[in-house]
Amino acid sequence: MTGITVYGIPGSPFLRAVEVALKEKDVPYHFQALAPGEHKSDEHLKRHPFGRVPAFEHDGFALYETQAIIRYLDEMFIHPPLTPGNPKQRARMNQIIGIIEWYFFPKAAAPIAFNRIIGPKLLGLPSDEAAIAEAMPMARTCFAELDRLLGEKPYLAGDSISIADIMLASQLDLLCESPEGRELISGTRLKQWLERILARPSFVATAPPPFLREAA
Ligand SMILES: N[C@@H](CCC(=O)N[C@@H](CS)C(=O)NCC(=O)O)C(=O)O
């Protein structure tokens, strides 16, 4: 056993990215599911003071922030590598992770997926249509730019799957269950890329709970 525990709410795209990385590397781990709301409990706030998921432990070493967790796994369990050896490809991967963390997730994917899927189906909240409309210009910029950066390559950073592919596909799978997500990805090269990535055993094994798919 590796002594790895991952804490999260099933359906969370960031949680999924960590689980996909573990499965790509065939590293066994224990998954500790949190109920919705439990991520704000005193117990979880000790693991993650910002009250988010995922949180991670490895033999007593505690860590949160998805890309930090996956980069740690990539150094601890080196096969297969999820970071390109080539500096230009590595820079592209890092650029795309930056786009996901600063523009795509907080300003586009989160407001749309929360108001179309998570809020109405998981938490019983009404959709905030104004928040969705406000997120659409940033979402369009993100899709156009991520599509341009993918270009004709098989993966975002080059010839093999990297942390950028894992993080983006985990986000897009849920977002593209919404009408807005389906419209945004339609006609892009990201659409075929996403289908290929989602067919990998690591993604199949970590698919979101079916009720989230029925949501949109
Ligand atoms: N920067 C964090 C973001 C994690 C994050 O926002 N997770 C979402 C679920 S995908 C969450 O915990 N949302 C709960 C909340 O905001 O209350 C990371 O990379 O792990």
The ligand as an SDF file (V2000), in Angstrom:
LIG
                    3D

 20 19  0  0  0  0  0  0  0  0999 V2000
   -7.4680   25.7850   -6.3070 N   0  0  0  0  0  0  0  0  0  0  0  0
   -8.1750   24.6290   -5.7830 C   0  0  0  0  0  0  0  0  0  0  0  0
   -9.6180   24.7080   -6.2460 C   0  0  0  0  0  0  0  0  0  0  0  0
  -10.4600   23.5920   -5.6550 C   0  0  0  0  0  0  0  0  0  0  0  0
  -11.9310   23.8750   -5.8240 C   0  0  0  0  0  0  0  0  0  0  0  0
  -12.3830   24.9990   -6.0880 O   0  0  0  0  0  0  0  0  0  0  0  0
  -12.7330   22.8210   -5.6420 N   0  0  0  0  0  0  0  0  0  0  0  0
  -14.1440   22.9840   -5.7280 C   0  0  0  0  0  0  0  0  0  0  0  0
  -14.7830   21.7060   -6.2670 C   0  0  0  0  0  0  0  0  0  0  0  0
  -14.2880   21.3370   -7.9140 S   0  0  0  0  0  0  0  0  0  0  0  0
  -14.7040   23.1880   -4.3310 C   0  0  0  0  0  0  0  0  0  0  0  0
  -14.1580   22.6860   -3.3820 O   0  0  0  0  0  0  0  0  0  0  0  0
  -15.8130   23.8970   -4.2270 N   0  0  0  0  0  0  0  0  0  0  0  0
  -16.4910   24.0320   -2.9870 C   0  0  0  0  0  0  0  0  0  0  0  0
  -16.7210   25.4220   -2.5480 C   0  0  0  0  0  0  0  0  0  0  0  0
  -16.2490   26.3450   -3.2170 O   0  0  0  0  0  0  0  0  0  0  0  0
  -17.3780   25.5930   -1.5230 O   0  0  0  0  0  0  0  0  0  0  0  0
   -7.4670   23.3510   -6.2620 C   0  0  0  0  0  0  0  0  0  0  0  0
   -6.7520   23.4110   -7.2570 O   0  0  0  0  0  0  0  0  0  0  0  0
   -7.6130   22.3100   -5.6360 O   0  0  0  0  0  0  0  0  0  0  0  0
  1  2  1  0
  2  3  1  0
  2 18  1  0
  3  4  1  0
  4  5  1  0
  5  6  2  0
  5  7  1  0
  7  8  1  0
  8  9  1  0
  8 11  1  0
  9 10  1  0
 11 12  2  0
 11 13  1  0
 13 14  1  0
 14 15  1  0
 15 16  2  0
 15 17  1  0
 18 19  2  0
 18 20  1  0
M  END
$$$$
